[in-house]
């Protein structure tokens, strides 16, 4: 059962009927719908913000309270004339302590899945991501990225990377920075650019192809430093905090891992579809069963599932449509019939 986005938006706004609430509950019992639920919740929150905190003002008030604790206004305490009762009760405290401990443990264990969406790739798999702000990420094999479920794009644009990725960041009218947390000692701050990041235990690497990037890192003397990169710069930072800068690097070989060579030798399209699903992590659908037996011979160089799908469609005279993480191949005759 597919649930309309409008119904879920009414549910978030508290305007859904009891029948609609039951339908949403049944829809959420399917694990494959959880990611869609969180994506639509984030979209609804950004479209209809319930609360827009003044972070700078509240942070200043908090600092004032810390720096001048004696100046905080005292609270009036009104004495009660009612009969005092002993607050201490062994059973009451035991229940309260148990509930508090359970909440703390569950909140600690599940804090990451609740607040972040983690997208990971396996061996020999690539994945292309479109972020809500229009930025794109190409994720290499054995890599993962954490994206905030709520507040991305209007509170902050900060992600955490483990492994290799290429970012193409969209500049926003409010000049909101895009930040990639790589390790505990390195953060990449961007204002609209294309760059690659490699994050491993031994060292991190940042290569800037276009635009500008500001690196925040912890040097060997444990002091916080910054470095403004220019196009063509390649920076490596080891785990001790030693930074190496190489300028005028060859960006024609920029992140070559994105571009795979796919070799086919009289290969049935059904096997090609399986290879696309394995490498890029997308679903491939052949609308006509006869398409599975069509064969292909040649070599295609592609950096994403979309590029490979478009090349296949052109070679085999097919129509391909893109829906989220699904590629649908159809014949020309199918398109004419449906029209």
VOLO-21764 format. One line per 10 residues: number of its first residue (from 1); for each residue x, y, z of N, C-alpha, C. Coordinates in nm, 2 decimals. Each point is the difference from the previous one (the first is absolute). Layout:
N
NUM = X:Y:Z:X:Y:Z:X:Y:Z; ...
This chain:
339
1 = 0.08:-0.12:0.00:-0.08:0.12:0.00:0.09:0.12:0.00; -0.02:0.09:-0.10:0.07:0.13:-0.01:-0.08:0.11:0.07; 0.07:0.07:0.09:-0.07:0.11:0.08:0.03:0.13:-0.07; -0.11:0.08:-0.03:0.03:0.13:-0.06:0.07:0.10:0.10; 0.09:0.08:-0.06:0.07:0.09:0.08:-0.09:0.10:0.07; -0.11:0.04:-0.06:-0.09:0.10:0.06:-0.07:-0.06:0.12; -0.03:-0.13:0.00:-0.05:-0.06:0.12:0.09:0.00:0.12; 0.13:-0.03:-0.03:0.10:0.00:0.11:0.03:0.14:0.05; -0.01:0.10:-0.09:0.01:0.14:0.04:-0.11:0.04:0.10; -0.13:-0.05:-0.04:-0.11:0.03:0.09:0.02:-0.07:0.14
11 = 0.06:-0.12:-0.01:0.03:-0.07:0.13:0.10:0.07:0.08; 0.11:0.06:-0.06:0.09:0.08:0.08:-0.06:0.12:0.06; -0.10:0.06:-0.07:-0.06:0.12:0.04:-0.11:-0.02:0.11; -0.03:-0.13:0.03:-0.10:-0.04:0.09:-0.14:0.02:-0.05; -0.02:-0.01:-0.13:-0.13:0.02:-0.07:-0.05:-0.13:-0.06; 0.07:-0.11:0.02:-0.05:-0.13:-0.05:-0.11:-0.06:0.08; -0.10:-0.06:-0.07:-0.11:-0.07:0.07:0.05:-0.13:0.06; -0.08:-0.06:0.08:0.04:-0.13:0.07:0.02:-0.11:-0.11; -0.08:0.00:-0.10:0.03:-0.10:-0.11:0.13:0.03:-0.07; 0.03:0.13:-0.02:0.13:0.03:-0.07:0.12:-0.03:0.10
21 = -0.02:0.02:0.13:0.11:-0.03:0.09:0.02:-0.15:0.00; -0.10:-0.08:-0.01:0.01:-0.15:0.00:0.08:-0.04:-0.13; -0.03:0.07:-0.11:0.06:-0.03:-0.13:0.15:0.03:0.01; 0.04:0.12:0.06:0.14:0.03:0.02:0.07:-0.10:0.09; -0.07:-0.04:0.11:0.06:-0.11:0.08:0.03:-0.13:-0.07; -0.09:-0.04:-0.08:0.02:-0.12:-0.08:0.11:0.01:-0.10; 0.01:0.12:-0.06:0.11:0.03:-0.10:0.13:0.00:0.07; 0.01:0.05:0.12:0.13:0.01:0.07:0.05:-0.14:0.05; -0.09:-0.10:0.01:0.04:-0.13:0.04:0.09:-0.07:-0.10; 0.01:0.06:-0.12:0.08:-0.05:-0.11:0.14:0.07:0.01
31 = 0.11:-0.08:0.03:0.13:0.07:0.03:0.05:0.08:-0.12; -0.04:-0.04:-0.13:0.05:0.07:-0.11:-0.06:0.14:-0.01; -0.10:0.03:0.08:-0.07:0.14:-0.01:0.06:0.10:0.10; 0.09:-0.05:0.09:0.05:0.09:0.11:0.09:0.11:-0.06; 0.08:-0.03:-0.10:0.08:0.11:-0.06:-0.08:0.11:-0.06; -0.11:-0.05:-0.08:-0.09:0.10:-0.06:-0.07:0.08:0.10; -0.04:-0.06:0.12:-0.06:0.07:0.11:0.08:0.11:0.05; 0.13:-0.03:0.02:0.09:0.11:0.06:0.03:0.10:-0.11; 0.01:-0.03:-0.12:0.03:0.10:-0.11:-0.12:0.09:-0.01; -0.12:-0.05:0.00:-0.12:0.09:0.00:-0.02:0.08:0.12
41 = 0.04:-0.06:0.12:-0.01:0.08:0.12:0.10:0.12:0.00; 0.12:-0.03:-0.05:0.09:0.11:-0.01:-0.05:0.11:-0.10; -0.06:-0.05:-0.12:-0.05:0.10:-0.09:-0.12:0.08:0.06; -0.08:-0.06:0.08:-0.11:0.07:0.06:0.05:0.10:0.11; 0.10:-0.04:0.07:0.05:0.08:0.10:0.07:0.13:-0.06; 0.06:-0.02:-0.12:0.07:0.11:-0.06:-0.11:0.09:-0.07; -0.11:-0.06:-0.04:-0.11:0.08:-0.07:-0.08:0.07:0.10; -0.03:-0.06:0.11:-0.08:0.06:0.11:0.07:-0.01:0.13; 0.11:0.09:0.02:0.08:-0.01:0.12:-0.09:0.03:0.12; 0.01:-0.08:0.11:-0.08:0.02:0.12:0.07:0.09:0.09
51 = 0.13:0.01:-0.01:0.08:0.09:0.09:0.13:0.03:-0.06; 0.03:0.12:-0.01:0.13:0.05:-0.06:0.08:0.07:0.11; 0.09:-0.08:0.07:0.07:0.06:0.11:0.10:0.10:-0.04; 0.02:0.11:0.08:0.10:0.10:-0.02:0.13:-0.06:0.07; 0.08:-0.07:-0.07:0.11:-0.07:0.06:0.10:0.09:0.05; 0.04:0.11:-0.07:0.10:0.09:0.04:-0.04:0.07:0.13; -0.13:0.05:0.01:-0.04:0.07:0.12:-0.01:-0.09:0.12; -0.05:-0.12:-0.02:-0.01:-0.09:0.11:0.14:-0.04:0.05; 0.09:-0.02:-0.09:0.14:-0.03:0.03:0.07:0.11:0.08; -0.03:0.12:-0.03:0.06:0.12:0.07:-0.06:0.00:0.14
61 = -0.13:-0.02:0.02:-0.06:-0.01:0.13:0.06:-0.11:0.09; 0.02:-0.11:-0.07:0.06:-0.12:0.08:0.14:0.03:0.04; 0.08:0.07:-0.08:0.13:0.04:0.04:0.00:0.10:0.11; -0.09:0.09:0.00:-0.01:0.10:0.11:-0.04:-0.07:0.13; -0.09:-0.10:-0.01:-0.03:-0.07:0.12:0.12:-0.07:0.06; 0.09:-0.05:-0.09:0.12:-0.07:0.05:0.10:0.09:0.06; 0.02:0.12:-0.07:0.10:0.09:0.04:-0.04:0.08:0.12; -0.13:0.03:0.02:-0.05:0.08:0.11:-0.11:-0.08:0.07; 0.03:-0.11:0.07:-0.10:-0.08:0.07:-0.07:0.08:0.11; 0.07:0.09:0.07:-0.06:0.07:0.11:-0.11:0.10:-0.04
71 = 0.01:0.04:-0.13:-0.10:0.10:-0.04:-0.13:-0.06:-0.05; -0.01:-0.13:0.00:-0.12:-0.06:-0.04:-0.12:0.03:0.09; -0.11:0.04:-0.04:-0.11:0.04:0.09:-0.05:-0.12:0.09; -0.02:0.03:0.12:-0.04:-0.10:0.10:-0.15:-0.03:-0.02; -0.04:-0.12:0.02:-0.14:-0.03:-0.01:-0.07:0.01:0.14; -0.12:0.04:-0.01:-0.08:0.01:0.12:-0.05:-0.13:0.04; 0.01:-0.04:0.12:-0.04:-0.12:0.05:-0.12:0.02:0.10; -0.11:-0.06:-0.03:-0.12:0.01:0.08:-0.02:-0.12:0.09; 0.00:0.03:0.13:-0.02:-0.11:0.10:-0.14:-0.06:-0.01; 0.00:-0.13:0.02:-0.13:-0.07:-0.01:-0.05:-0.02:0.14
81 = -0.13:0.02:0.02:-0.06:-0.02:0.13:-0.06:-0.14:0.01; 0.01:-0.08:-0.11:-0.05:-0.13:0.01:0.09:-0.09:0.08; -0.05:-0.11:0.04:0.07:-0.09:0.09:0.11:-0.07:-0.08; 0.12:0.01:0.05:0.12:-0.06:-0.07:0.00:-0.15:0.01; 0.03:-0.06:-0.11:0.01:-0.15:0.00:0.14:-0.04:-0.03; 0.04:-0.11:0.05:0.14:-0.05:-0.03:0.01:-0.03:-0.15; 0.10:0.06:-0.06:0.02:-0.02:-0.15:0.07:-0.13:-0.02; 0.08:-0.04:0.09:0.07:-0.13:-0.02:-0.09:-0.12:0.01; 0.00:-0.08:-0.10:-0.07:-0.13:0.00:0.08:-0.09:-0.08; 0.04:-0.11:0.06:0.09:-0.10:-0.08:-0.06:-0.04:-0.13
91 = -0.12:-0.04:0.00:-0.06:-0.05:-0.13:-0.01:0.11:-0.10; -0.03:0.12:0.04:-0.01:0.11:-0.10:0.13:0.03:-0.06; 0.11:0.01:0.08:0.13:0.03:-0.05:0.05:-0.11:-0.09; -0.03:-0.13:0.03:0.04:-0.11:-0.08:-0.06:0.00:-0.13; -0.13:0.03:-0.01:-0.07:0.01:-0.13:0.06:0.12:-0.08; 0.02:0.11:0.06:0.05:0.12:-0.07:0.14:-0.02:-0.05; 0.08:-0.07:0.08:0.14:-0.02:-0.04:0.00:-0.10:-0.12; -0.09:-0.10:0.01:0.00:-0.10:-0.11:-0.05:0.06:-0.13; -0.10:0.08:0.00:-0.05:0.07:-0.12:0.10:0.09:-0.05; 0.07:0.08:0.08:0.10:0.10:-0.04:0.12:-0.08:-0.07
101 = 0.04:-0.11:0.06:0.11:-0.07:-0.05:-0.04:-0.06:-0.14; -0.12:-0.05:-0.01:-0.04:-0.06:-0.12:-0.01:0.10:-0.12; -0.05:0.12:0.04:0.00:0.11:-0.10:0.14:0.04:-0.04; 0.09:0.02:0.09:0.13:0.04:-0.03:0.07:-0.10:-0.09; -0.01:-0.13:0.03:0.06:-0.11:-0.08:-0.06:0.00:-0.14; -0.13:0.00:-0.01:-0.06:-0.01:-0.13:0.03:0.13:-0.08; 0.00:0.11:0.06:0.04:0.13:-0.07:0.14:-0.01:-0.05; 0.09:-0.05:0.08:0.14:-0.01:-0.04:0.03:-0.10:-0.11; -0.07:-0.11:0.01:0.02:-0.11:-0.10:-0.06:0.04:-0.14; -0.11:0.07:0.00:-0.07:0.02:-0.12:0.00:0.15:-0.05
111 = 0.09:0.08:0.06:0.00:0.14:-0.03:0.04:0.02:-0.15; 0.10:-0.08:-0.05:0.04:0.02:-0.13:-0.10:-0.04:-0.11; -0.07:-0.12:0.01:-0.10:-0.02:-0.10:-0.12:0.09:0.01; -0.03:0.06:0.12:-0.11:0.09:0.01:0.03:0.14:-0.07; 0.12:0.05:0.02:0.03:0.13:-0.05:0.08:0.00:-0.13; 0.06:-0.11:-0.05:0.08:0.00:-0.12:-0.04:-0.12:-0.09; 0.00:0.03:-0.13:-0.02:-0.10:-0.10:0.14:-0.04:-0.05; 0.04:-0.13:0.02:0.13:-0.04:-0.04:-0.02:-0.08:-0.13; 0.08:0.04:-0.11:0.00:-0.06:-0.13:0.14:-0.06:-0.02; 0.00:-0.13:-0.02:0.13:-0.07:-0.01:0.01:-0.08:-0.13
121 = 0.12:-0.02:-0.05:0.02:-0.08:-0.12:0.09:-0.13:0.04; -0.03:-0.11:-0.07:0.08:-0.12:0.02:0.12:0.00:-0.10; 0.07:-0.11:0.00:0.11:-0.02:-0.09:-0.04:0.01:-0.14; 0.07:0.07:-0.09:-0.03:0.01:-0.14:-0.13:0.07:-0.03; -0.05:0.08:0.09:-0.12:0.07:-0.02:0.02:0.15:0.01; -0.06:0.07:-0.10:0.00:0.15:0.00:-0.15:0.04:0.03; -0.01:0.13:0.04:-0.14:0.05:0.02:0.00:0.15:-0.02; -0.10:0.05:-0.07:-0.01:0.14:-0.02:-0.12:0.05:0.09; 0.02:0.11:0.07:-0.10:0.05:0.09:-0.04:0.15:-0.03; -0.13:0.03:0.00:-0.05:0.13:-0.01:-0.04:0.05:0.13
131 = 0.06:0.10:0.06:-0.03:0.06:0.13:-0.12:0.10:-0.02; -0.07:0.02:0.11:-0.12:0.09:-0.01:0.03:0.14:-0.04; 0.12:0.05:0.01:0.03:0.14:-0.04:0.05:0.01:-0.14; 0.00:-0.11:-0.08:0.04:0.00:-0.13:0.15:-0.05:-0.02; 0.07:-0.02:0.10:0.14:-0.05:-0.01:0.00:-0.15:-0.03; 0.11:-0.04:-0.06:0.01:-0.15:-0.03:0.12:-0.06:0.06; -0.01:-0.13:0.02:0.12:-0.07:0.06:0.01:-0.13:-0.08; 0.13:-0.03:-0.04:0.03:-0.12:-0.06:0.08:-0.08:0.10; -0.05:-0.12:0.05:0.06:-0.07:0.11:0.07:-0.12:-0.06; 0.13:-0.02:0.04:0.08:-0.11:-0.05:-0.03:-0.13:0.08
141 = 0.06:-0.11:-0.04:-0.02:-0.13:0.06:0.05:0.01:0.15; -0.06:-0.08:0.08:0.03:-0.01:0.15:0.01:0.14:0.06; -0.10:0.08:-0.02:-0.01:0.13:0.05:-0.14:0.02:0.06; -0.01:0.10:0.09:-0.13:0.03:0.06:-0.01:0.15:0.03; -0.12:0.05:0.00:-0.02:0.15:0.03:-0.12:0.01:0.09; 0.01:0.08:0.11:-0.11:0.03:0.09:-0.07:0.13:-0.04; -0.13:0.00:-0.02:-0.07:0.12:-0.04:-0.11:0.03:0.11; -0.01:0.12:0.05:-0.11:0.03:0.10:-0.13:-0.03:-0.06; -0.09:-0.06:0.08:-0.14:-0.02:-0.05:-0.08:0.12:0.01; 0.02:0.09:0.10:-0.08:0.12:0.02:0.09:0.12:0.00
151 = -0.04:0.11:-0.05:0.07:0.12:0.00:0.10:0.02:-0.10; 0.03:-0.09:-0.09:0.10:0.01:-0.10:-0.05:0.11:-0.10; 0.09:0.10:-0.03:-0.04:0.10:-0.10:-0.05:0.13:0.06; -0.06:-0.01:0.12:-0.05:0.13:0.07:0.06:0.02:0.13; 0.04:-0.11:0.07:0.08:0.03:0.12:0.15:-0.01:-0.03; 0.04:-0.10:-0.08:0.14:-0.01:-0.03:0.01:-0.10:-0.12; 0.12:0.00:-0.06:0.03:-0.10:-0.11:0.13:-0.07:0.04; -0.01:-0.10:0.09:0.12:-0.07:0.05:-0.02:-0.15:-0.01; 0.10:-0.06:-0.06:-0.01:-0.15:-0.02:0.14:-0.06:0.05; -0.01:-0.13:0.03:0.12:-0.06:0.05:0.04:-0.12:-0.10
161 = 0.13:0.00:-0.04:0.04:-0.10:-0.11:0.10:-0.09:0.06; -0.01:-0.13:-0.04:0.10:-0.10:0.03:0.03:-0.07:-0.14; 0.12:0.02:-0.05:0.03:-0.06:-0.13:0.03:0.10:-0.10; -0.05:-0.02:-0.13:0.03:0.09:-0.11:-0.13:0.05:-0.06; 0.00:0.13:-0.04:-0.12:0.06:-0.06:0.04:0.12:-0.08; -0.08:0.04:-0.10:0.02:0.12:-0.07:-0.13:0.08:0.02; 0.02:0.13:0.04:-0.11:0.09:0.03:-0.01:0.11:-0.10; -0.12:0.02:-0.05:-0.03:0.12:-0.09:-0.10:0.08:0.08; 0.04:0.10:0.07:-0.08:0.08:0.09:-0.07:0.11:-0.07; -0.13:0.02:0.03:-0.08:0.11:-0.06:0.01:0.12:0.10
171 = 0.03:0.11:-0.06:0.00:0.13:0.08:-0.14:0.05:0.02; -0.03:0.03:0.13:-0.13:0.05:0.04:0.00:0.15:0.01; -0.12:0.06:-0.02:-0.01:0.15:0.00:0.04:0.06:0.14; -0.01:-0.08:0.11:0.03:0.06:0.13:0.15:-0.04:0.03; 0.08:-0.05:-0.09:0.14:-0.02:0.02:0.02:-0.11:0.11; -0.09:-0.08:0.02:0.02:-0.10:0.11:0.11:-0.10:-0.04; 0.10:-0.02:0.09:0.11:-0.09:-0.03:-0.04:-0.14:0.00; 0.07:-0.08:-0.08:-0.01:-0.15:0.00:0.12:-0.05:0.06; -0.02:-0.09:0.10:0.12:-0.05:0.08:0.00:-0.15:0.00; 0.12:-0.06:-0.03:0.02:-0.14:0.00:0.09:-0.03:0.12
181 = -0.05:-0.07:0.10:0.08:-0.05:0.11:0.07:-0.13:-0.05; 0.13:0.01:0.00:0.08:-0.12:-0.05:0.05:-0.08:0.11; 0.08:0.06:0.09:0.05:-0.06:0.12:-0.01:0.09:0.12; 0.04:-0.04:0.11:-0.01:0.09:0.12:0.08:0.12:-0.02; 0.10:0.00:-0.08:0.09:0.12:-0.02:-0.01:0.07:-0.13; -0.10:-0.04:-0.09:-0.01:0.07:-0.13:-0.14:0.02:-0.04; -0.04:0.12:-0.03:-0.13:0.03:-0.06:0.02:0.09:-0.12; -0.08:-0.03:-0.11:0.01:0.07:-0.12:-0.12:0.09:-0.02; 0.03:0.13:0.00:-0.11:0.10:-0.01:-0.01:0.06:-0.15; -0.12:0.00:-0.05:-0.01:0.03:-0.15:-0.11:0.10:-0.01
191 = 0.02:0.08:-0.11:-0.10:0.10:-0.04:-0.04:-0.01:-0.15; -0.01:-0.13:-0.04:-0.03:-0.02:-0.14:0.11:-0.04:-0.09; 0.03:-0.13:-0.02:0.12:-0.05:-0.06:-0.01:-0.14:-0.03; 0.10:-0.06:-0.07:0.01:-0.14:-0.03:0.14:-0.05:0.05; -0.01:-0.10:0.09:0.13:-0.05:0.06:-0.02:-0.14:0.04; 0.11:-0.07:0.02:0.00:-0.14:0.05:0.06:-0.01:0.14; -0.05:-0.10:0.08:0.05:-0.02:0.13:0.02:-0.15:0.02; 0.12:-0.03:0.05:0.03:-0.14:0.04:0.03:0.00:0.15; -0.07:-0.08:0.07:0.01:-0.01:0.15:0.03:-0.14:0.04; 0.13:-0.02:0.05:0.04:-0.13:0.05:0.07:0.02:0.13
201 = 0.03:-0.11:0.07:0.05:0.00:0.13:0.14:0.07:0.00; 0.08:-0.03:-0.10:0.14:0.05:-0.01:0.01:0.14:-0.04; -0.08:0.05:-0.10:0.00:0.14:-0.04:-0.13:0.03:-0.07; -0.02:0.13:-0.02:-0.11:0.06:-0.07:0.06:0.08:-0.12; -0.08:0.00:-0.11:0.04:0.07:-0.12:-0.11:0.08:-0.06; 0.03:0.13:-0.04:-0.10:0.08:-0.06:0.06:0.06:-0.13; -0.07:-0.02:-0.11:0.04:0.06:-0.13:-0.10:0.09:-0.05; 0.03:0.12:-0.03:-0.09:0.11:-0.05:0.01:0.01:-0.15; -0.12:-0.02:-0.07:0.00:0.01:-0.14:-0.04:0.14:-0.04; -0.11:0.06:0.06:-0.04:0.13:-0.03:-0.06:0.07:0.12
211 = 0.00:0.13:0.00:-0.06:0.07:0.12:0.10:0.03:0.11; -0.05:0.00:0.12:0.10:0.02:0.11:-0.05:-0.08:0.12; 0.10:-0.04:0.08:-0.03:-0.08:0.12:0.09:0.05:0.11; -0.06:0.00:0.12:0.08:0.04:0.12:0.01:-0.12:0.09; 0.12:-0.04:0.03:0.03:-0.12:0.08:0.02:0.05:0.15; -0.07:-0.07:0.09:0.02:0.01:0.14:0.06:-0.12:0.05; 0.12:0.01:0.06:0.07:-0.12:0.05:0.08:0.03:0.13; 0.04:-0.11:0.06:0.08:0.01:0.12:0.14:-0.04:-0.03; 0.10:0.09:0.02:0.14:-0.02:-0.04:0.07:-0.08:0.10; 0.13:-0.03:-0.03:0.08:-0.08:0.09:0.01:0.06:0.14
221 = 0.00:0.13:0.01:0.01:0.06:0.13:-0.14:0.01:0.07; -0.10:-0.07:-0.05:-0.14:-0.01:0.05:-0.07:0.14:-0.01; 0.05:0.09:-0.07:-0.07:0.13:-0.03:-0.09:-0.01:-0.12; -0.11:0.07:0.01:-0.10:0.00:-0.11:0.05:0.09:-0.11; 0.01:-0.05:-0.12:0.05:0.08:-0.12:-0.11:0.00:-0.11; 0.02:0.09:-0.09:-0.08:0.01:-0.12:0.09:0.01:-0.13; -0.05:-0.05:-0.11:0.07:0.01:-0.12:-0.10:0.02:-0.11; 0.02:0.11:-0.08:-0.09:0.03:-0.11:0.06:-0.06:-0.13; -0.07:-0.10:-0.06:0.05:-0.07:-0.12:-0.05:0.07:-0.12; 0.08:-0.01:-0.11:-0.04:0.05:-0.13:0.00:-0.11:-0.10
231 = -0.07:0.01:-0.11:-0.01:-0.11:-0.10:0.13:-0.05:-0.04; 0.01:-0.14:0.00:0.12:-0.07:-0.03:0.08:-0.04:0.12; -0.04:0.05:0.12:0.07:-0.04:0.12:-0.04:-0.14:0.05; 0.10:-0.07:0.05:-0.02:-0.13:0.06:0.07:0.00:0.14; -0.08:-0.03:0.10:0.04:0.01:0.14:-0.01:-0.14:0.06; 0.10:-0.04:0.07:-0.01:-0.13:0.08:0.03:0.04:0.15; -0.07:-0.07:0.09:0.02:0.02:0.14:0.01:-0.13:0.07; 0.11:-0.03:0.07:0.01:-0.13:0.06:-0.06:0.01:0.14; 0.00:-0.11:0.07:-0.06:-0.01:0.13:0.07:0.08:0.11; 0.13:0.03:-0.03:0.07:0.08:0.10:-0.02:0.15:-0.02
241 = -0.07:0.04:-0.11:-0.03:0.14:-0.02:0.10:0.07:-0.09; 0.08:-0.08:-0.07:0.10:0.06:-0.10:-0.07:0.02:-0.13; 0.00:0.12:-0.05:-0.07:0.03:-0.13:0.10:0.02:-0.11; -0.03:-0.05:-0.12:0.08:0.02:-0.12:-0.09:0.05:-0.11; 0.05:0.11:-0.06:-0.07:0.07:-0.11:0.07:-0.02:-0.13; -0.07:-0.04:-0.10:0.06:-0.01:-0.14:-0.09:0.08:-0.09; 0.05:0.10:-0.07:-0.08:0.08:-0.09:0.02:-0.04:-0.14; -0.08:0.05:-0.09:0.00:-0.03:-0.14:0.00:-0.15:-0.03; -0.09:-0.07:0.07:-0.02:-0.15:-0.03:-0.08:-0.01:-0.13; 0.01:-0.12:-0.06:-0.07:-0.03:-0.12:-0.14:-0.04:0.03
251 = -0.09:0.10:-0.02:-0.14:-0.03:0.03:-0.07:-0.08:-0.11; 0.07:-0.03:-0.11:-0.07:-0.08:-0.11:-0.01:-0.14:0.05; 0.08:-0.04:0.10:-0.01:-0.13:0.06:-0.07:0.01:0.14; -0.09:0.10:0.01:-0.07:0.02:0.12:-0.10:-0.11:0.04; 0.03:-0.07:0.11:-0.09:-0.11:0.05:-0.04:-0.10:-0.11; 0.11:-0.06:-0.06:-0.03:-0.09:-0.11:-0.08:-0.12:0.04; -0.01:-0.03:0.13:-0.08:-0.12:0.04:-0.15:0.02:-0.04; -0.04:0.12:-0.02:-0.15:0.02:-0.04:-0.03:-0.06:-0.13; 0.10:-0.01:-0.09:-0.03:-0.04:-0.14:0.04:-0.15:-0.02; -0.09:-0.08:-0.01:0.02:-0.14:-0.02:-0.01:-0.04:-0.14
261 = 0.08:-0.10:-0.04:-0.01:-0.05:-0.14:-0.09:-0.13:0.01; -0.11:0.00:-0.07:-0.09:-0.11:-0.01:0.02:-0.07:-0.13; 0.05:-0.13:0.00:0.03:-0.07:-0.12:-0.11:-0.11:-0.02; -0.06:0.00:-0.12:-0.11:-0.09:-0.03:0.04:-0.08:-0.13; -0.03:-0.13:0.01:0.03:-0.08:-0.12:-0.12:-0.10:-0.02; -0.09:0.05:-0.09:-0.12:-0.08:-0.03:-0.07:-0.03:0.14; -0.01:0.11:0.08:-0.05:-0.02:0.14:-0.15:0.03:-0.01; -0.09:-0.09:0.06:-0.14:0.03:0.00:-0.03:0.12:0.09; -0.10:0.07:-0.03:-0.04:0.13:0.07:-0.03:-0.04:0.15; -0.06:-0.11:0.02:-0.03:-0.04:0.14:0.13:-0.01:0.09
271 = 0.11:-0.04:-0.06:0.13:-0.01:0.07:0.06:0.14:0.02; -0.02:0.09:-0.10:0.04:0.14:0.01:-0.08:0.06:0.11; -0.13:-0.02:0.01:-0.08:0.06:0.11:0.05:-0.05:0.14; 0.04:-0.13:0.01:0.05:-0.04:0.13:0.13:0.07:0.03; 0.09:0.02:-0.10:0.13:0.07:0.03:-0.03:0.15:0.04; -0.10:0.06:-0.06:-0.03:0.14:0.04:-0.05:0.00:0.15; -0.08:-0.09:0.03:-0.05:-0.01:0.14:0.11:-0.03:0.10; 0.10:-0.08:-0.04:0.11:-0.03:0.09:0.09:0.11:0.02; 0.04:0.07:-0.11:0.10:0.11:0.01:-0.06:0.13:0.06; -0.12:0.03:-0.05:-0.06:0.13:0.04:-0.10:0.00:0.11
281 = -0.05:-0.12:0.04:-0.10:-0.01:0.10:-0.13:0.05:-0.03; -0.04:0.00:-0.13:-0.13:0.04:-0.04:-0.08:-0.12:-0.05; -0.13:0.02:-0.02:-0.09:-0.11:-0.05:-0.02:0.02:-0.15; 0.01:-0.10:-0.08:-0.02:0.00:-0.14:-0.12:-0.08:-0.04; -0.09:0.06:-0.07:-0.13:-0.07:-0.04:-0.01:0.00:-0.16; -0.02:-0.12:-0.05:-0.02:-0.01:-0.15:-0.15:-0.02:-0.02; -0.07:0.10:-0.06:-0.14:-0.01:-0.01:-0.05:-0.11:-0.10; 0.08:-0.03:-0.10:-0.03:-0.10:-0.10:0.09:-0.12:0.03; -0.06:-0.12:0.03:0.08:-0.12:0.02:0.09:-0.03:-0.11; -0.03:0.03:-0.12:0.09:-0.03:-0.11:0.13:0.08:0.01
291 = 0.00:0.11:0.07:0.13:0.08:0.01:0.11:-0.08:0.08; -0.04:-0.09:0.08:0.10:-0.08:0.08:0.09:-0.08:-0.09; -0.05:-0.03:-0.12:0.08:-0.09:-0.09:0.08:0.08:-0.10; -0.02:0.13:-0.01:0.08:0.08:-0.10:0.14:0.00:0.05; 0.10:0.00:-0.09:0.14:-0.01:0.04:0.07:0.13:-0.04; 0.12:0.02:0.06:0.08:0.12:-0.01:0.15:-0.04:-0.01; 0.07:0.06:-0.09:0.14:-0.02:-0.01:0.07:0.14:-0.01; 0.10:0.02:0.08:0.07:0.13:0.00:0.05:0.04:0.13; 0.06:0.12:0.01:0.06:0.05:0.13:-0.06:0.14:0.02; -0.05:0.02:0.12:-0.06:0.13:0.04:0.07:0.05:0.12
301 = 0.04:0.13:0.00:0.06:0.07:0.11:-0.11:0.08:0.07; -0.03:-0.02:0.12:-0.11:0.07:0.07:0.04:0.02:0.14; -0.04:0.12:0.05:0.03:0.04:0.14:-0.12:-0.01:0.09; -0.12:-0.03:-0.05:-0.12:-0.01:0.08:-0.10:-0.10:-0.08; -0.10:-0.04:0.08:-0.10:-0.09:-0.06:-0.08:0.07:-0.11; -0.02:0.13:0.02:-0.07:0.08:-0.11:0.08:0.00:-0.13; 0.13:0.03:0.01:0.08:0.00:-0.12:0.00:-0.13:-0.07; 0.02:-0.11:0.07:0.00:-0.13:-0.06:-0.14:-0.03:-0.06; -0.11:0.03:0.07:-0.13:-0.02:-0.05:-0.03:0.07:-0.13; 0.04:0.13:0.00:-0.02:0.08:-0.13:0.08:-0.06:-0.11
311 = 0.12:-0.05:0.02:0.08:-0.06:-0.11:-0.07:-0.13:-0.05; -0.05:-0.08:0.10:-0.06:-0.12:-0.04:-0.13:0.03:-0.09; -0.07:0.10:0.05:-0.13:0.03:-0.07:0.03:0.05:-0.14; 0.11:0.08:-0.02:0.03:0.04:-0.13:0.05:-0.11:-0.09; 0.08:-0.09:0.05:0.05:-0.11:-0.08:-0.11:-0.10:-0.04; -0.09:-0.02:0.09:-0.11:-0.10:-0.03:-0.13:0.05:-0.04; 0.00:0.14:-0.02:-0.12:0.07:-0.05:-0.11:-0.03:0.10; 0.02:0.03:0.13:-0.09:-0.01:0.10:-0.03:0.13:0.07; -0.11:0.00:0.08:-0.03:0.12:0.08:0.03:-0.04:0.15; 0.07:0.09:0.07:0.02:-0.02:0.14:-0.05:0.11:0.08
321 = -0.07:-0.03:0.11:-0.05:0.10:0.09:0.06:-0.02:0.14; 0.02:0.11:0.08:0.06:-0.01:0.13:-0.10:0.04:0.10; -0.02:-0.09:0.10:-0.09:0.03:0.11:0.07:-0.04:0.13; 0.04:0.10:0.07:0.08:-0.01:0.13:0.12:-0.09:-0.03; 0.01:-0.12:0.06:0.11:-0.09:-0.02:-0.04:-0.12:-0.09; -0.08:0.03:-0.10:-0.05:-0.10:-0.09:0.02:0.05:-0.15; 0.05:-0.10:-0.08:0.01:0.03:-0.15:-0.10:-0.09:-0.07; -0.08:0.05:-0.09:-0.10:-0.08:-0.07:0.02:0.01:-0.15; 0.03:-0.11:-0.06:0.03:-0.01:-0.14:-0.13:-0.04:-0.07; -0.03:0.07:-0.11:-0.12:-0.03:-0.08:0.03:0.01:-0.15
331 = -0.07:-0.07:-0.08:0.02:0.01:-0.15:-0.08:0.12:-0.05; 0.04:0.04:-0.12:-0.07:0.11:-0.06:-0.15:-0.03:-0.02; -0.03:-0.12:-0.04:-0.14:-0.04:-0.03:-0.08:0.01:0.13; 0.06:-0.03:0.11:-0.07:0.01:0.13:-0.04:0.14:0.03; 0.09:0.10:-0.03:-0.02:0.14:0.03:-0.12:0.05:-0.09; 0.00:-0.05:-0.13:-0.11:0.05:-0.09:-0.13:-0.06:0.04; -0.01:-0.12:0.05:-0.12:-0.06:0.04:-0.06:0.07:0.13; 0.09:0.03:0.09:-0.05:0.06:0.13:-0.05:0.15:-0.03; 0.06:0.06:-0.10:-0.04:0.13:-0.03:-0.14:0.00:-0.07
